[in-house]
Amino acid sequence: MAEEGLWVAILVGGVVGFFLVVVFNHFLPLFFKGGLVPKGTFGWPLLGETFSFLKPHSSNSVGAFLQDHCSRYGKVFKSHLFFSPSVVSCDPELNYFILQNEGKLFQCSYPKPIHGILGNFSMLVAVGDTHKRLRNVALNLVTITKSKPQFLNDIENIAIQILDSWNHKPKVFFCEEARKFTFNVIVKQVLGLTPEEPETSKILEDFLTFMKGLISLPLYIPGTPYARAVQARSRISSTVKAIIEERRRNPDESSKKKSDFLQILLSVDTLSEDEKVSFVLDSLLGGYETTSLLMSMAVHFLSHSPTALQQLKEEHQKIRSMKQKKDDHLDWEDYRKMDFTQNVINEALRYGNVVKFVHRKALKDVKFKGYYIPSGWKVLPVFTAIHLDPSLHANAAEFQPWRWESQDPTCKKFTPFGGGSRCCPGSDLAKVEVAFFLHHLVQNFRWKTEDEDQPMAYPYVEFQRGLVLNVEPCSETTICRASTSVKNEG
């Protein structure tokens, strides 16, 4: 009996201790005396307001949670999100301050399950010297890639292959087609693989499993999407390592692929083998999902703006008319002439918001503009709120590419690729891919959206129905004016 009583006491003590930790974690931050912590509410113990914060909404809106909290507490407020007391910033000055002080006052701080699926050497979650080394390699690779004509040729050839497959299709699921395009481009660029090679389909199958798990409930239980994603990442890593070993065994054969990322990576001494494999996975992730989503948003918003679509078409017809031969490849000089195309891409990024927010953590007590952010608190700069703020962007709730004729895309109020030392190193390559695909799309097809599918933020963004398009090839003798599903331009 005494032994049973001891076990009961231990159990009760453990339960009480757990609840005390929860209560202190939740309520202790309310009593900070170091300064004026932003107004707000912590919501429920432990879970806080996380579910409300993550409630799906149209990606070209801030959503009910931010709208309600900003109206009640201002553009900077406190909350309890992702199991941590947090400061949410919808203020452009504070967001810029956070992004520019990476590693000094703030640090990247994604939830632990993200580390579990991406790996500790992923550039998305790495911090300090590891992140610097990975980023320097990424920037060098992007610089080398941009200067190679073969990279531009590969993009254009793959775009033409995808669009040629539409000629006898009255309907396409554009999100699927965009992902097919970006995956084929990035696999060719990173690993030197073509769509026909067996390794390509093997990587794609595992990569699709990986992507589903990346946005799932993070429970490592056999059979769950998260667990399958961790296993898929391991298989992708094994495939990449096998490709690396094959290249080392056959240096003469690998020299033919000297222009791809992997061949250059093999000569980098500052990265370990595991870091190189993780770098390849990061490249696939960045070049696949976010670029294809940007393409889908551009096509979706253009479908609702006939004026913008017609101006875009005229720009590309002019570029094509200046080529000596009809089938001449696009080059870097052609890309530099795509001014309105850049405006369309920037506006799709602003209005569609591929990335809603990023995770940071205060490394020390921070005071800014009268606000006090305690050390250890999570800090969430929200990009969507800045991009859709009518006080920063005239007619912010409308798709208007012409705004970028006079507005600087490098300003503090436009951060689609983040900022500071963690700004996406591959953003320029993504824009080239989108521009080249649009070049051939607008000249060869007219289309209209089949339904009112909208990009939804979960907070990751996707089109629920896959963005179904009714497509019709343009004839050689007619001007291709794209049909649209819009009744007016908003």
N, C-alpha and C positions, 0 to 999 in steps of 0.2 A: 504493500500500500504506500509506503514511504517513497518507493522508487517511482510508482505511478504519479504520486503527487509532485515529485521533482520534475518529471517530464511535462506534466500539465503546467507547472510554473514556468518552465523554460518556453513552452509553446505560447503561453499568454504573454510572457515578457517579450518574445519575438514579435508577436502581433502588435503589441502596444508600441514597441520600438519602431516598427515599420511605419505605423500611423503617425508617430511623433516626427519621424524623418520627413514624411510627406507634408505634415502641417508646417514644420519649420521651413522646409524648402519653398513652400507656397507663400507663407505669410511673413517670414522674417524679412524679405526684401522690402516690405512695406514700411519698415522702420529705419531705413537708412537716413543718417543725419549729415552725410557728406555734401549734400546739396539738394536742389529741387529736382527729384526724379519726375519725369514727365507724367502727366495725369493719365488715368486709364483704369482698367479693372483686370484682375487676374482670373476671373471666372471660376470654374470648378477646380478643386484640389487636384494636383498631379497632371491631369489632362489639360487644365486651363481652358483656353479658347481655341485650341488647335483645330478641332473639327469645323468650327465656324470660319476660321481663317482659310481653311482649305476647301470650303464649299465651292463646287463648280459654278462658273459664271462665264459669260462671253469674254473672250480675251481682249476685245476692244472696249471693255468696260472695267472699272475698278472692282466691281462686285459689291454686294450688300454689306459685307463686313467692314471693308475699308471706308465705304461711303458713310456708314453709321458712326464708326469710331472717329473719323476725321471731323465730322460735323459736331461730335460731342466733346472731343478732347484736343482737337487740332491736328496738324500734320505730323506731329511727333507724339507718340503715346506709348504707354507701357502695357504689357500683356503677359500672359504665361503661355508660351508656345513651345512645342517639341520638348516638353518636360523641363523647361528652363524659364526663369523670369527673363523677359525680353523687352527690348525697345524697338518699336516699328517706326521706320522713318519714311515719310512721303514728302520730305523736304529736299529740294535739289541741292542746297548748300551742305546740309548734313550728309546726304548720300555721297557727294563728291569728296567731302572730308574723310568719310569712312573708307572709300575706295583708294584714296591717295595715301592713306596711312596704314596700308597693309604691312604687317610685320613689325610695326612700331607701336601703334595704339590698338590695332585690331588684327584679328587673325581669322583665316578661313576656318569654319567650324560646322561642317556638314554632319548630320546625325550619324551615329556609329554604323547603322545598317548599310549606309551608302559606302562606307569604308569596306565593309564586309563583301560587297558585291563588286566594287571597282578595284579593290586591292590597295595596299598601303602606298604603292608607288604611282598611283594615278595622279596626273597633274591637277585634276579637279580637287583632290583632297590633300595633296602634299603641301607642306609648309616649309618655311625657312630655306636652307641651302639646297635641299632636295628639289623644291619647287623652282628655285632659280636655275639649277642645272638643266632641269627638264625644259623649262621655258626658253632658255638660251638655245638649246638644240632645236626646239620647235621654230623659233624665229629664223634661225639659219636655214632650216629646211624650206620654210616658206619663201625666203628670199631667193634661194637657189631655184626652187620650182617655178616661181613667177617668171624667171628669165629664160625658161626653156620652151621653145616653140612646140615641142612634142606634147607638153602638158596641155596647151591650148588645143592642139589638134585632137588629143584624146577626148577632151571634154566635148568638142564639137561632133566628133564621130559617134560618140555614145548617144548624144542628144538626137542626132539624125536617125540612128538605129531605133531608138525608142519611138520617135514620131512616125517613122516608116511603118512600124507595126500597127499604127492606128488606122491606116488607109482603108481597111475593110471592117472597122469597128464603129458602129453608130454611137457607142457609149463606152466611156472609160472611167475607172475609179482613179482620179488623178493622184490622190495621196499615195496609192500603191505604185503608180507609174513614176512619180517623183522619187520615191524611195529606191525603186529599181535603178533609176538613173544615177542618183548620188552614190549608191552602194557600188555600182560598176565603176564609177569614176574613182572613188576613194580606194577600192581594192586594187585597181590598176596602178594608181599613183603610189600607194604605200607598199604593196607586195608584188607589183608587176604582173598580176594575174588578170586574165581575160575571163569574160562570163562563161566561156566554154570549158575552162579547166575544172577538173573535179574538186580541187581544193576550194574553188570559189563557192560552189554550191554547198560544200560542207561548212565553210565559215558562215555563209548566209543563214543556214538552218540554225546553227548554234547562236548566231548573233540575234536572230529574231526571238529565240528563247530568252536570251540575255536581256533584250530590251523589255520584254513583257515583265520580267522579274524586277527590273530596275524601278518600275512604277507600281509595284504591287505592295501588299501588306508585308512588312519585313519579318516574317516568321520562318525560321529555319527548321521546318518540319518536312520530312521526306514527302515529295509529291506536290508541295506548294510551289507556285510560280517563283518565289524568292529562292527556294532551295534549288530548283531546276536551273535558275539563272546563275547561281554560284557554280554549279557543276558545268554549265555551258561555258562560263568564263574559263574554267580550268581546261576544257577541251580546246577552246580557241588558243589559249596559251600554248598547249601542247602542239597544235597545228603550226603555229608561228615558229616555235622552237625547232620543229622538224624542217621547216622551210629554211631557217637559218643554218642548220647543220648541213642541209643539202647544198646550200650555196658555198659553204666552206669546203665541202668535199669536191665540188666542181667549180673552181674559180674561173675557168674559161667560159663556162656556160653562164655564170652569174655576172660576168663582165658585160654581157649583152643587156643586162637590166640595170646598168650603173646609174640610171637616172631616177630610179624609184627611191622612196624614203628608206626602205630597209637596207639597200646596198650602201647608202650613205651612213645609216646608223651603225652598220657593222664596223665602220672605221672610226667611230666616236669612242674615245678612251675614257671619257668622263662619266659614262653610264655603265652600270652593271648589266648583266644579262637579263635579270628580272625587270630592271628599269626599261630596257629596250623593248621587251615584250609588252610591258604595260603601256609604253609610249605608242606602240602600234595599235593597241586596243583603244586608247584615247583618240587616236587619229581616226579610226573607224567610227567611233561614237560621234565625234564632232562633225565629221564629214558626211555622215549618214542622216541622222535624225534631224538636227537643227537646220541643215541646208535644205533638206526636202520639205520641211515645214515652212521655211521661208518661201520656197517656190510655190507651195500650195496657197499660202496667204496672198502672194502677189497675183496669182491667177484668179483667186476668189474675189479680191477687191477690184481687180480690173474688170471682172464680169459685171460689176455694179457701177462702173464708171466708163461709159462709152467714149466720152471725150478724151480721157486719159489713154484708153486703149487705142484710139485712132491716132493720137499723137505719137504713141510708142511705135505703132506700126510704120508710120511715115519716117520716123528716125531710122528704123532698121532697113526700110526699103532704100533709103538714101545711101546707107552704108553699103548695102549689097550692090547697088547700081554703080558704085565706084570701083568694084572689083573687076579686074581684067577679064576673068572667066567666071561664069555663073557658079562653078563649084570650087572656086578658090577658098582656101581656109581663112577663117578670121585670124587676125593677129593682134598683138598688143596695141598697135596704133588704132585699130578698129574699136577695140574696147574703150580706149580713151575718148572716142567720139560719142560714146553712149551716155550723153549727159542726162537726157530725160529718163533713160533706163535706171541710172543711179538714183534719180529722184523717186522713181516708182519703188525701188528696192528700199530706200530709206524710209519712205512713207509706210510701206508694208511692215517694216520693223517697228516703227513708232506706233502705228495704229493696231497692229496685230499682236505685238508683244510675245515674241518667242520665249523669252525668259521673264518671268514675273518678278522674281526677287532672288537674292543670294543670301547665304548664311555667313555671318561673321560673329566673332566673340570679342568682347572688350578685354584686352590684356592687362589694363590698369584702369583706375578711376579716370574718367574723361569728363571734362566740362566743355560745352560748346553752346554758344548762343543762349546761355542761361539754363541749359539743361544739364543734368548730372546723370551720367551713365556709369553705374557701379562696375568694378572689375569682376569679370566672370560672367556677366550677363550676355545673353545672346542678343545680337543686333541684326535687324533685317532691313536693309535698304530695298525699298519697293520701286522698281523701275516703271511699272505700269502706271502708278499714280503720277509720276513726273511726265510721262509721255502723253497722258490724257488730261493733264491739268489745263483748263481753258485760260488760266492767267499766264501760262507759259507758251501755249500754242493756240493761235487764233483758230476758231472753229475746230477744236480738238476732237470733237466727236464725228468728224467727217474725214473721208479719205481724199486728201488733196495733195498730190505729188508736187504741185507747183509751189508749195510753201518753201521747198528746198532750193528754189532759184535765188532766194534772198536770205535763207536761214542757214546758219553754219552747222553742219552735221557733227562737228567735233566739240560742240558746246556742252556745258554741264547738264543741260536739260534734255540730252539725248544720249542714252547709255545702253543701247541694245546688246552690246558685247561686253558689258561690264566696264571696268576702268582701272587705272593704276597698273600695278605690276601683274594683275591677274586678268587684264584685258585679253580677250580671245585672240590668240596668235594667228588663227586661220581665217579670220573674218574676210580678208581680201580675196582669198581663194573661193570662199563661199559666194561672194558677190559675182566673181567671174563666171562661175558655174550657172548661176541664175540668169545672168545677162545673156550668155550664149544660148541657153535653152530657150529663153524668151525670143531671141533673135529668129530662131527657126519656127517656133510655135506661131507667132503672130503673122508670119508671112505665109504659112502653109495650112493653117486651120482657122475656121470660125467655130465658135462654141457658145454654149449657154449652159448655165447650171440647172440641174434637173429639179432641185428642191431648195429650200431655204437653210441648207446646212451652214452652220456657223462654227468658227474656231472657238473651242471651249477650253478654259483654263482649269486644270484639275489638281494641282497648279501646272503640271506639264500640259502642253497644248495639243489638241487633236481635233480633227473633224469627225463627228460622231458617225456619219454615213460614208466617210471616205472621200468626200467632195466628188460627187458623180457629175460628169460632163457629157452632154450630147455634142458630139464632134462631127464636123463635116470638112473634108479636104477642099482646099481651094483649087479651082481649075487654072490652067495655064493662061487662059484668056480673060479671066475676070479678076477684078480687084477683091481681095479677101478682107471683107469687113466683118469682124466678129459679132455674132449675135450675143445679146446679153439677157439676163433674167431680170434686169432692173427696169423699173417704171420711171424713175427719175434719178437725179444725181445726189439726192439727199440734201 
